[in-house]
Amino acid sequence: MFQQFLLVAAAHFLALLSPGPDFFVVARMSIAAGWRPATGACLGIALANGLFIGLAFGGVSVFRPDSSLFLLIQLAGCGYLLYLGGLFIGHAGGSSLATVANNGASRGLNRATWWRGLGMGFLSGMLNPKNALFYVSLASLLGAQTGPGWKLIYGVWMFSVVLLWDLVVALAIGNGALRERFSRGLPWLERITGAILILLALLVLTSMALGS
Protein backbone atom coordinates (compact mmCIF):
# COMPACT_ATOMS: atom_id res chain seq x y z
CA MET A 1 0.00 0.00 0.00
CA PHE A 2 2.87 2.37 0.79
CA GLN A 3 4.45 1.72 -2.63
CA GLN A 4 1.09 2.53 -4.22
CA PHE A 5 0.93 5.76 -2.25
CA LEU A 6 4.39 6.79 -3.48
CA LEU A 7 3.44 6.12 -7.10
CA VAL A 8 0.12 7.98 -6.91
CA ALA A 9 1.70 10.85 -4.97
CA ALA A 10 4.48 11.14 -7.56
CA ALA A 11 1.97 11.14 -10.44
CA HIS A 12 -0.14 13.79 -8.70
CA PHE A 13 2.82 16.05 -7.91
CA LEU A 14 4.36 15.78 -11.36
CA ALA A 15 1.00 16.59 -12.92
CA LEU A 16 0.98 19.81 -10.89
CA LEU A 17 4.32 20.84 -12.38
CA SER A 18 2.89 21.05 -15.90
CA PRO A 19 1.25 24.49 -16.28
CA GLY A 20 -2.51 24.53 -16.75
CA PRO A 21 -5.28 27.11 -16.19
CA ASP A 22 -4.79 27.15 -12.41
CA PHE A 23 -1.04 27.69 -12.77
CA PHE A 24 -1.51 30.68 -15.06
CA VAL A 25 -4.13 32.26 -12.78
CA VAL A 26 -1.63 32.22 -9.91
CA ALA A 27 1.26 33.33 -12.14
CA ARG A 28 -0.61 36.25 -13.70
CA MET A 29 -1.93 37.46 -10.36
CA SER A 30 1.49 37.21 -8.71
CA ILE A 31 3.14 39.25 -11.49
CA ALA A 32 0.35 41.84 -11.77
CA ALA A 33 -0.78 42.30 -8.16
CA GLY A 34 1.96 40.79 -5.99
CA TRP A 35 2.30 37.58 -4.04
CA ARG A 36 -0.16 38.46 -1.25
CA PRO A 37 -3.30 38.61 -3.44
CA ALA A 38 -1.97 35.58 -5.30
CA THR A 39 -2.02 33.53 -2.09
CA GLY A 40 -5.79 33.97 -2.08
CA ALA A 41 -5.92 32.35 -5.51
CA CYS A 42 -3.70 29.55 -4.19
CA LEU A 43 -6.13 28.79 -1.37
CA GLY A 44 -9.13 29.00 -3.71
CA ILE A 45 -7.57 26.50 -6.12
CA ALA A 46 -6.67 24.17 -3.24
CA LEU A 47 -10.24 24.33 -1.88
CA ALA A 48 -11.66 23.46 -5.31
CA ASN A 49 -9.24 20.54 -5.56
CA GLY A 50 -10.19 19.48 -2.04
CA LEU A 51 -13.86 19.43 -3.00
CA PHE A 52 -13.14 17.25 -6.03
CA ILE A 53 -10.93 14.97 -3.92
CA GLY A 54 -13.68 14.53 -1.30
CA LEU A 55 -16.33 13.79 -3.92
CA ALA A 56 -14.11 11.41 -5.87
CA PHE A 57 -12.82 9.43 -2.91
CA GLY A 58 -16.20 9.40 -1.20
CA GLY A 59 -18.04 8.25 -4.31
CA VAL A 60 -15.87 5.30 -5.21
CA SER A 61 -16.54 3.55 -1.91
CA VAL A 62 -20.20 2.94 -2.83
CA PHE A 63 -19.26 0.67 -5.76
CA ARG A 64 -18.62 -3.03 -5.28
CA PRO A 65 -15.23 -4.07 -6.66
CA ASP A 66 -16.82 -6.94 -8.57
CA SER A 67 -19.54 -4.84 -10.19
CA SER A 68 -19.65 -3.95 -13.89
CA LEU A 69 -20.01 -0.25 -13.02
CA PHE A 70 -16.86 -0.28 -10.93
CA LEU A 71 -14.98 -2.08 -13.72
CA LEU A 72 -16.12 0.57 -16.21
CA ILE A 73 -14.99 3.35 -13.88
CA GLN A 74 -11.55 1.77 -13.55
CA LEU A 75 -11.23 1.32 -17.30
CA ALA A 76 -12.33 4.91 -17.89
CA GLY A 77 -9.81 6.11 -15.32
CA CYS A 78 -7.02 4.16 -17.00
CA GLY A 79 -8.08 5.50 -20.39
CA TYR A 80 -8.03 9.08 -19.15
CA LEU A 81 -4.60 8.74 -17.56
CA LEU A 82 -3.24 7.15 -20.76
CA TYR A 83 -4.73 10.04 -22.74
CA LEU A 84 -3.36 12.64 -20.33
CA GLY A 85 0.07 11.01 -20.31
CA GLY A 86 0.18 10.95 -24.11
CA LEU A 87 -0.92 14.57 -24.18
CA PHE A 88 1.89 15.62 -21.84
CA ILE A 89 4.52 13.76 -23.88
CA GLY A 90 3.19 14.81 -27.27
CA HIS A 91 2.94 18.50 -26.36
CA ALA A 92 6.03 18.75 -24.15
CA GLY A 93 7.43 22.27 -24.38
CA GLY A 94 4.24 23.68 -25.87
CA SER A 95 3.34 25.67 -22.75
CA SER A 96 4.73 29.18 -22.54
CA LEU A 97 5.26 31.51 -19.62
CA ALA A 98 6.08 34.46 -21.86
CA THR A 99 2.44 35.52 -22.11
CA VAL A 100 2.24 35.60 -18.34
CA ALA A 101 5.05 38.11 -18.07
CA ASN A 102 3.77 40.17 -21.00
CA ASN A 103 0.07 40.19 -20.13
CA GLY A 104 0.13 39.95 -16.35
CA ALA A 105 -1.61 43.29 -15.87
CA SER A 106 -4.54 42.36 -18.10
CA ARG A 107 -8.12 41.87 -16.94
CA GLY A 108 -7.63 44.25 -14.03
CA LEU A 109 -5.44 41.84 -12.10
CA ASN A 110 -3.27 44.72 -10.94
CA ARG A 111 -6.22 45.80 -8.74
CA ALA A 112 -6.89 42.31 -7.36
CA THR A 113 -7.42 41.84 -3.62
CA TRP A 114 -6.83 38.70 -1.56
CA TRP A 115 -10.58 37.92 -1.50
CA ARG A 116 -10.90 38.45 -5.23
CA GLY A 117 -7.93 36.15 -5.69
CA LEU A 118 -9.67 33.54 -3.51
CA GLY A 119 -12.78 33.71 -5.69
CA MET A 120 -10.85 33.62 -8.95
CA GLY A 121 -8.77 30.67 -7.77
CA PHE A 122 -11.81 28.70 -6.62
CA LEU A 123 -13.66 29.32 -9.89
CA SER A 124 -10.57 28.37 -11.89
CA GLY A 125 -10.21 25.12 -9.97
CA MET A 126 -13.91 24.26 -10.21
CA LEU A 127 -14.24 25.08 -13.91
CA ASN A 128 -11.10 23.18 -14.90
CA PRO A 129 -12.45 19.80 -16.15
CA LYS A 130 -9.01 18.23 -15.83
CA ASN A 131 -9.22 18.49 -12.04
CA ALA A 132 -12.44 16.51 -11.70
CA LEU A 133 -11.42 13.86 -14.24
CA PHE A 134 -7.95 13.48 -12.76
CA TYR A 135 -9.15 12.87 -9.20
CA VAL A 136 -11.98 10.58 -10.25
CA SER A 137 -9.43 8.60 -12.28
CA LEU A 138 -7.02 8.32 -9.35
CA ALA A 139 -9.81 7.38 -6.94
CA SER A 140 -11.15 4.70 -9.27
CA LEU A 141 -7.69 3.26 -9.78
CA LEU A 142 -7.13 2.90 -6.03
CA GLY A 143 -10.19 0.67 -5.83
CA ALA A 144 -12.53 -0.29 -3.01
CA GLN A 145 -9.75 -2.15 -1.19
CA THR A 146 -8.30 1.20 -0.12
CA GLY A 147 -9.63 1.86 3.38
CA PRO A 148 -11.00 5.15 4.76
CA GLY A 149 -7.76 5.82 6.62
CA TRP A 150 -5.65 5.65 3.48
CA LYS A 151 -8.20 7.70 1.54
CA LEU A 152 -7.95 10.39 4.20
CA ILE A 153 -4.15 10.32 3.91
CA TYR A 154 -4.38 10.61 0.14
CA GLY A 155 -6.85 13.48 0.38
CA VAL A 156 -4.89 15.49 2.96
CA TRP A 157 -1.65 14.91 1.06
CA MET A 158 -3.07 16.02 -2.30
CA PHE A 159 -4.78 19.11 -0.86
CA SER A 160 -1.58 20.13 0.95
CA VAL A 161 0.63 19.58 -2.09
CA VAL A 162 -1.68 21.62 -4.33
CA LEU A 163 -1.69 24.50 -1.83
CA LEU A 164 2.07 24.43 -1.18
CA TRP A 165 2.97 24.18 -4.85
CA ASP A 166 0.74 27.11 -5.82
CA LEU A 167 2.23 29.17 -2.97
CA VAL A 168 5.72 28.41 -4.28
CA VAL A 169 4.59 29.50 -7.75
CA ALA A 170 3.10 32.73 -6.36
CA LEU A 171 6.30 33.59 -4.51
CA ALA A 172 8.77 32.59 -7.20
CA ILE A 173 7.11 33.36 -10.53
CA GLY A 174 7.80 37.08 -10.29
CA ASN A 175 11.53 36.37 -10.32
CA GLY A 176 12.66 36.54 -13.95
CA ALA A 177 15.64 34.22 -13.49
CA LEU A 178 13.55 31.52 -11.81
CA ARG A 179 10.84 31.83 -14.44
CA GLU A 180 13.43 31.41 -17.21
CA ARG A 181 14.95 28.35 -15.51
CA PHE A 182 11.56 26.75 -15.04
CA SER A 183 10.70 27.34 -18.69
CA ARG A 184 13.90 25.59 -19.80
CA GLY A 185 13.17 22.50 -17.69
CA LEU A 186 9.44 22.41 -18.45
CA PRO A 187 9.58 20.08 -21.50
CA TRP A 188 11.37 17.37 -19.51
CA LEU A 189 8.99 17.77 -16.58
CA GLU A 190 6.05 17.26 -18.94
CA ARG A 191 7.64 14.15 -20.47
CA ILE A 192 8.35 12.63 -17.04
CA THR A 193 4.79 13.42 -15.93
CA GLY A 194 3.36 11.73 -19.00
CA ALA A 195 5.51 8.62 -18.46
CA ILE A 196 4.46 8.33 -14.80
CA LEU A 197 0.74 8.65 -15.65
CA ILE A 198 1.01 6.04 -18.41
CA LEU A 199 2.95 3.69 -16.10
CA LEU A 200 0.29 4.05 -13.39
CA ALA A 201 -2.50 3.22 -15.83
CA LEU A 202 -0.62 0.22 -17.26
CA LEU A 203 0.07 -1.17 -13.79
CA VAL A 204 -3.61 -0.99 -12.91
CA LEU A 205 -4.65 -2.60 -16.21
CA THR A 206 -2.14 -5.39 -15.61
CA SER A 207 -3.47 -5.91 -12.08
CA MET A 208 -7.05 -6.04 -13.40
CA ALA A 209 -6.06 -8.58 -16.08
CA LEU A 210 -4.25 -10.82 -13.62
CA GLY A 211 -7.12 -10.63 -11.14
CA SER A 212 -9.80 -11.54 -13.66
C-alpha positions as CSV (number, residue, x, y, z in Angstrom):
1,M,0.0,0.0,0.0
2,F,2.9,2.4,0.8
3,Q,4.4,1.7,-2.6
4,Q,1.1,2.5,-4.2
5,F,0.9,5.8,-2.2
6,L,4.4,6.8,-3.5
7,L,3.4,6.1,-7.1
8,V,0.1,8.0,-6.9
9,A,1.7,10.9,-5.0
10,A,4.5,11.1,-7.6
11,A,2.0,11.1,-10.4
12,H,-0.1,13.8,-8.7
13,F,2.8,16.0,-7.9
14,L,4.4,15.8,-11.4
15,A,1.0,16.6,-12.9
16,L,1.0,19.8,-10.9
17,L,4.3,20.8,-12.4
18,S,2.9,21.1,-15.9
19,P,1.2,24.5,-16.3
20,G,-2.5,24.5,-16.8
21,P,-5.3,27.1,-16.2
22,D,-4.8,27.1,-12.4
23,F,-1.0,27.7,-12.8
24,F,-1.5,30.7,-15.1
25,V,-4.1,32.3,-12.8
26,V,-1.6,32.2,-9.9
27,A,1.3,33.3,-12.1
28,R,-0.6,36.3,-13.7
29,M,-1.9,37.5,-10.4
30,S,1.5,37.2,-8.7
31,I,3.1,39.2,-11.5
32,A,0.4,41.8,-11.8
33,A,-0.8,42.3,-8.2
34,G,2.0,40.8,-6.0
35,W,2.3,37.6,-4.0
36,R,-0.2,38.5,-1.2
37,P,-3.3,38.6,-3.4
38,A,-2.0,35.6,-5.3
39,T,-2.0,33.5,-2.1
40,G,-5.8,34.0,-2.1
41,A,-5.9,32.4,-5.5
42,C,-3.7,29.5,-4.2
43,L,-6.1,28.8,-1.4
44,G,-9.1,29.0,-3.7
45,I,-7.6,26.5,-6.1
46,A,-6.7,24.2,-3.2
47,L,-10.2,24.3,-1.9
48,A,-11.7,23.5,-5.3
49,N,-9.2,20.5,-5.6
50,G,-10.2,19.5,-2.0
51,L,-13.9,19.4,-3.0
52,F,-13.1,17.2,-6.0
53,I,-10.9,15.0,-3.9
54,G,-13.7,14.5,-1.3
55,L,-16.3,13.8,-3.9
56,A,-14.1,11.4,-5.9
57,F,-12.8,9.4,-2.9
58,G,-16.2,9.4,-1.2
59,G,-18.0,8.3,-4.3
60,V,-15.9,5.3,-5.2
61,S,-16.5,3.5,-1.9
62,V,-20.2,2.9,-2.8
63,F,-19.3,0.7,-5.8
64,R,-18.6,-3.0,-5.3
65,P,-15.2,-4.1,-6.7
66,D,-16.8,-6.9,-8.6
67,S,-19.5,-4.8,-10.2
68,S,-19.6,-4.0,-13.9
69,L,-20.0,-0.2,-13.0
70,F,-16.9,-0.3,-10.9
71,L,-15.0,-2.1,-13.7
72,L,-16.1,0.6,-16.2
73,I,-15.0,3.4,-13.9
74,Q,-11.6,1.8,-13.5
75,L,-11.2,1.3,-17.3
76,A,-12.3,4.9,-17.9
77,G,-9.8,6.1,-15.3
78,C,-7.0,4.2,-17.0
79,G,-8.1,5.5,-20.4
80,Y,-8.0,9.1,-19.2
81,L,-4.6,8.7,-17.6
82,L,-3.2,7.2,-20.8
83,Y,-4.7,10.0,-22.7
84,L,-3.4,12.6,-20.3
85,G,0.1,11.0,-20.3
86,G,0.2,10.9,-24.1
87,L,-0.9,14.6,-24.2
88,F,1.9,15.6,-21.8
89,I,4.5,13.8,-23.9
90,G,3.2,14.8,-27.3
91,H,2.9,18.5,-26.4
92,A,6.0,18.8,-24.2
93,G,7.4,22.3,-24.4
94,G,4.2,23.7,-25.9
95,S,3.3,25.7,-22.7
96,S,4.7,29.2,-22.5
97,L,5.3,31.5,-19.6
98,A,6.1,34.5,-21.9
99,T,2.4,35.5,-22.1
100,V,2.2,35.6,-18.3
101,A,5.0,38.1,-18.1
102,N,3.8,40.2,-21.0
103,N,0.1,40.2,-20.1
104,G,0.1,39.9,-16.3
105,A,-1.6,43.3,-15.9
106,S,-4.5,42.4,-18.1
107,R,-8.1,41.9,-16.9
108,G,-7.6,44.2,-14.0
109,L,-5.4,41.8,-12.1
110,N,-3.3,44.7,-10.9
111,R,-6.2,45.8,-8.7
112,A,-6.9,42.3,-7.4
113,T,-7.4,41.8,-3.6
114,W,-6.8,38.7,-1.6
115,W,-10.6,37.9,-1.5
116,R,-10.9,38.4,-5.2
117,G,-7.9,36.1,-5.7
118,L,-9.7,33.5,-3.5
119,G,-12.8,33.7,-5.7
120,M,-10.8,33.6,-8.9
121,G,-8.8,30.7,-7.8
122,F,-11.8,28.7,-6.6
123,L,-13.7,29.3,-9.9
124,S,-10.6,28.4,-11.9
125,G,-10.2,25.1,-10.0
126,M,-13.9,24.3,-10.2
127,L,-14.2,25.1,-13.9
128,N,-11.1,23.2,-14.9
129,P,-12.5,19.8,-16.1
130,K,-9.0,18.2,-15.8
131,N,-9.2,18.5,-12.0
132,A,-12.4,16.5,-11.7
133,L,-11.4,13.9,-14.2
134,F,-7.9,13.5,-12.8
135,Y,-9.1,12.9,-9.2
136,V,-12.0,10.6,-10.2
137,S,-9.4,8.6,-12.3
138,L,-7.0,8.3,-9.4
139,A,-9.8,7.4,-6.9
140,S,-11.2,4.7,-9.3
141,L,-7.7,3.3,-9.8
142,L,-7.1,2.9,-6.0
143,G,-10.2,0.7,-5.8
144,A,-12.5,-0.3,-3.0
145,Q,-9.7,-2.2,-1.2
146,T,-8.3,1.2,-0.1
147,G,-9.6,1.9,3.4
148,P,-11.0,5.1,4.8
149,G,-7.8,5.8,6.6
150,W,-5.6,5.7,3.5
151,K,-8.2,7.7,1.5
152,L,-7.9,10.4,4.2
153,I,-4.1,10.3,3.9
154,Y,-4.4,10.6,0.1
155,G,-6.8,13.5,0.4
156,V,-4.9,15.5,3.0
157,W,-1.7,14.9,1.1
158,M,-3.1,16.0,-2.3
159,F,-4.8,19.1,-0.9
160,S,-1.6,20.1,0.9
161,V,0.6,19.6,-2.1
162,V,-1.7,21.6,-4.3
163,L,-1.7,24.5,-1.8
164,L,2.1,24.4,-1.2
165,W,3.0,24.2,-4.9
166,D,0.7,27.1,-5.8
167,L,2.2,29.2,-3.0
168,V,5.7,28.4,-4.3
169,V,4.6,29.5,-7.8
170,A,3.1,32.7,-6.4
171,L,6.3,33.6,-4.5
172,A,8.8,32.6,-7.2
173,I,7.1,33.4,-10.5
174,G,7.8,37.1,-10.3
175,N,11.5,36.4,-10.3
176,G,12.7,36.5,-14.0
177,A,15.6,34.2,-13.5
178,L,13.6,31.5,-11.8
179,R,10.8,31.8,-14.4
180,E,13.4,31.4,-17.2
181,R,15.0,28.3,-15.5
182,F,11.6,26.7,-15.0
183,S,10.7,27.3,-18.7
184,R,13.9,25.6,-19.8
185,G,13.2,22.5,-17.7
186,L,9.4,22.4,-18.5
187,P,9.6,20.1,-21.5
188,W,11.4,17.4,-19.5
189,L,9.0,17.8,-16.6
190,E,6.1,17.3,-18.9
191,R,7.6,14.2,-20.5
192,I,8.4,12.6,-17.0
193,T,4.8,13.4,-15.9
194,G,3.4,11.7,-19.0
195,A,5.5,8.6,-18.5
196,I,4.5,8.3,-14.8
197,L,0.7,8.6,-15.6
198,I,1.0,6.0,-18.4
199,L,2.9,3.7,-16.1
200,L,0.3,4.1,-13.4
201,A,-2.5,3.2,-15.8
202,L,-0.6,0.2,-17.3
203,L,0.1,-1.2,-13.8
204,V,-3.6,-1.0,-12.9
205,L,-4.7,-2.6,-16.2
206,T,-2.1,-5.4,-15.6
207,S,-3.5,-5.9,-12.1
208,M,-7.0,-6.0,-13.4
209,A,-6.1,-8.6,-16.1
210,L,-4.2,-10.8,-13.6
211,G,-7.1,-10.6,-11.1
212,S,-9.8,-11.5,-13.7
